């Protein structure tokens, strides 16, 4: 009977994959009372561990995580994953408090956060595992205006409330021949602590250092403008506000049918926010973390042809040593899937950029070593 049940569960997992990864909670592994169950699932997912897995953080990776969870749970029904998109800052805080198994953050842990993680990671510390790449789209709502191009100094002045009208001479200069209205610019930024905000700040501080004097922090640094919570909140505000401009991960622009700015980097042509163009910029990333920490350094000032410079990499943050024993196997199983070829191939369809292969290999070899 036990063998028949296992075969039946495998068949259900195969059926779930056949219906486009629908969320079918099928079993994975044996029915005994051991704490660890392992089975090679139909989609190439190694189901390991069981129970509830809580995580939270980045809103930028939310659409990717939703797809990953659906595919994973269709194969590994003994694990239930709940990811809350509360922002990178909130996710790190929940993880540091020991309430989640891992956090998603669009920026690497800061030194004080690494120090604080040693209280949670018994005998170890928090490490950054890059998992999702992608462009930060700067989207706008301006009737009759398409294919708008902006450069870093102009963007910096817009988000710093120095440029207030859409027909400002600086915008006109970058868009010759376009009829730009005298509409007021309504610039939206995040109200919550956000790695997306921090990455935008890094780009502006690097590519427009004379016009953006703020530190690149998760909290919005400039005065003025309007705020909304999460990437979804900003996207909704831009969609319903004439003259609006805001920033968020590309899939939110796609889902809301919003126009996005092309960035004039000084290359031959302004560069559109696409997964492929973001991949060209992320390919320049260098691993600067030590040991199991794989924090990356991005080149925000790239002028390479067709390289979109406003990019982010979302990290999954866990302990190198001292992870909770009752969730460790499931964390390693799930993250091994997301970092693997199947998990990464899902990203392009959703508007994200897969990790460069060299980086992905390091992530895949590091996850099994977490303890």
N, C-alpha and C positions, 0 to 999 in steps of 0.2 A: 504493500500500500504506500509506503513511504517513497519508493522509487517511482510509482505511478504519479504520486502528487508532484514530485520534483519535475518529471517530464511534462506534466500538465502546466506547471508554472512556466517552464521554458517556452512552451507553445504559446502561452498567453503573452509572454514578453515579445516573441517574434511577431505576434499579431499587432501589438502596440506599435512596434517600429513600422509595420506595414501601413498603418493609418497615420502616417506623417508625425510620428512621435506623440500621439495623443496621450494624455495623462491617465494611464491605466496602472493602478497600483498592484502590480503582480509581485509574487514572492521571488526571492533570490537566495538560494542556499538551502540548507537543511532545516528541519523542524525541531532539532534538538535544542537543549537549553544552554548550549555553550554561548559565550559572549561574542564569539567571532565566527562569522559565516562567510565563506568565499565561494564564488561560482563565476565562471566565465559566461557573461550574458551574451544575448544574441547580437547586440550592436557592438561587440568588442569591448564592452564596459566590464571591468573587474569589480564585482559587487563584494564589498568587504565591510564588515560592521553592520550594525542595525540600530534602530531607534530614531529619536528626533535630533536633528542637527540644526542649531540656531546660528544665524549669521546676520550681519547688518552692515550698512555703510553706503558706499558710492551709489548715487542715483544714475550716474553715467553708464554703469554696467548693468543696470536693472534689466533691460531687454535681453541682454546676453544671458544673464543668470536665469531669467524665466525660461528661455529655450533650453539651457543646460539642465535645469531641474526637471523640466518635463521629460526630456530624453532619458535622464538618469533614473528617475522614479519609474518610468515605464519599464525599465530593465531591472531595477533594484527596489522592489516594493517594500523591503524590510527597513528601508531608510526613508524618513520623511524630512525634507529640507524646507526650512522657512527662512527666507531672506527678506529683510526689511530695508527698503531704500530710504534711509533717513539722512543721508549725506555722509561724506568721508569722516568729518570731525566727530559726528555722533557715533558712527560705527567704531571708530578707534576707542572712544570713551567706553562704550558698552563692552568691548573686548577687554580693555584694561581693567574693567570692573569684574571680569570673569563670568559675564552673563551670556557670552556667545563663544562658539568654537573657533570662528575666524572672522576677520573684518575685511571689508572691501574699501580701499582708499585710492583716490586718484593722485596721491602724492605719497612718497615714502615716509616712514616714521622719522620724526625729528629726534635729535639726541636725547631730549628730556623724556620723550615717549618711549624710546628704547630703554632708558633707565627705569622708568615706571613699569615696563613690561616684565622686569625681572621678579616682581612680586607675584605675577600671574604665572610666569614660566619657571617653574621650580627647577633650578639648576641650569637654566638657559635664558633666552631673551627672544623678543619678537624679531622676525625676519620678514622681508618684503619679497614676495613671489610675483613677478609680473605675469599678468594673465590676459588682459584685454588692451588692445591698442585702438586708437581711432582719432578722427578729427573732431575738434571742437568747432561746430558750425556757428558762425555769426549770422543769424537770420534776421530778416527785417520784413516789415509790412508797409509798403509804400505803393499806393495805387498807380498803375501804369508804368512802373519802373522795374525793369528786369536786368539781369546780368550786371548788377552794380559791383564796382571794384573799389576797394579801399586799401590803404597801406597802414602799416603799424602806427606811424605818428598821427594819422587822422583818426584811427580807431581809439588811440589813447586820449585824444582831445574830446572825442564824442563821449567816452565813458567817464571822463573827468569833467564833464559839463562845460567844456571850453568851446566846443562847436555845438550850436543849439538849433540850427535850421538845416533842412536837407538840401537847400540850394546854396550852402556855404561855398565860397570860392575854392576851398581846399578839396571839397567833394567834386565840384565841377571840373577841376583840373584833372582829376583821375578818371573822369567819365565824359570825355569830349563828345559833343553831339547829342547827349541825353538831355531831355527836358526834365529838370528836377524841380519839384514844387517847393514853395516856401513853408512847407509844413514843419511844425515843431518836432524836434527829435525827442522821442520818449525812450530813454535808455533804461533797460531793466537789468538788475543784477540779483544775485542770490542773497536771500535773507539768512540762510543757514550757513554753517561752516562747510566749505565745499572745496574738494580738490580740483574741481573744474575751474573754480574761481582762481585758485592758486596757480594752475597751469596757464590760464589766460594772463595772469599777472607776470609770470615768468617770461612769457612771450613778449608782452608789452615792455617789460623792463629790459629785455635783451635787444629787441628790434627797434625800440623807440625810447632809448634810455634818456634822451633829452626832454621827453614829453611825459614820461611816466616815472615819477620819483618815489613811488610807494614800494614797501616791502612786499614780497610775494607770500602772502599769508592766506589761510583758508577763509578768513572773514573779509568781506568786501571793504577795501581801505578808503575809497574816495567818498567825498560828500556829494549830495545831490542824486539825481536819478530816482528810480522806483525799484522796489524789491518784490520778490516772490520766492516761495519755498520750493526747492528742488528743481531739477531740469524740467519736469513736467509742468510745474507752476509757471516758470518763465515762458516756456513754449506757448502755453495757453494765453498768457498775457500778450505776447507778441501777436498771436493769431487774431485777437479780438481788439487790438488797439492800432488805429491808423497812425503811422509815423513811428511805430515802435521798432526797437532793435534789441537783441538779447543774444545770449550765448548758451549753448548746450550741446550735448553729444548728437551726432548727425542723425541718428534714427528718430529723434524727437522732431527734427525738421522735416524728415521724410513723412512721418506719421501725420503731421499737421499740415502737410502740403505747403510749407513755407519756403520762400526764396532765401538763398544764402549768399553772402558776400563772397566774391572772388578776392583773393589776397594778392596785392601787388608786392612781390618780394624783391623786385629788381631784376628778376629773370626775364626771359623773352616775353612772356605773356602772364597776366594775372592767373592765379592758380585756384581752381575750384576745390571745395571741400568734398572729397570722395575718399572711399576706403583705399583705393589704389594710390592716390596722391599722398595720403597720410602714411601709407606703408613706405613710400620712398623717403620720407623724412625720418620715420622711426628706424629705418634700416641703419641710420647713422648713430643710433643709441649705443652707449658704452656702459658695461656693467662696472659700477663703482663701489658696490657693496663688498663686504669681506665675508669669507666663509660661506655659510648657507644663505646669507643675505644677498639678494640679487637686484638691489636698487640700481636704477638706470640713470644716466645723464643724457638728456635729449638736446638736440641742436635746434634751438628755436630760431636761430638767425640764418638758417639755410637759404641759399639762393639757387639751389640746384633746380634744373628745369623740371616742371611738373611735381615739385615737392611741396606739399601743403604744410606750412610751418606751425599752425596752431593745433598741436596734438597733445594727447595725454596717454598715459599708460596707467591702467588700473591694476593695483597690486592686491593679492589676497595675503592677509597678514596673519601669521600663526607663530607658534613657538618653535624654535629649532629643537629645544628639549623642554620637557615638562608640560606637554599638552595633556589635557584631561584624558585619562585612559578610556573612559566609556564612550568617547567620541573620536578618538584618534584614528581608529581604523576607517571609519566612515569619512572623515576629513581627507585622509590620504587617498581613499578610493575616489571620492568625488573630484578632488583637485587633479588627480592623475588623469581622469577623463577630460576635464576642461582644458588641461595643458596638452593633451594628446592630439593626434592628427584629426580624429573625429570631432572633438570639441572645438578645435581651432578652425576647422573648415566651416563650422556653423556661423562664424563671426562675419564673414564677408557678405553673406546673404542678409544680414541684419544691419549692414552699414558700418561695421567695425573693421579694424585692420588686424589680421593675425600677427602674432609675434614673429619677429625675424627668426629664421630657423636656428641660428646659432644660440640665440637667447632661449628659445623654446627647448632646445636640448638640455640646457643647463637647468631649467625649471623641472623638466621631466626626471632628471637624475637626482635632483635635490629632494623632491617630495617624498620618495620612499625612505629617505634618511631621517625624516622628522620623527621625533620620539617623545 
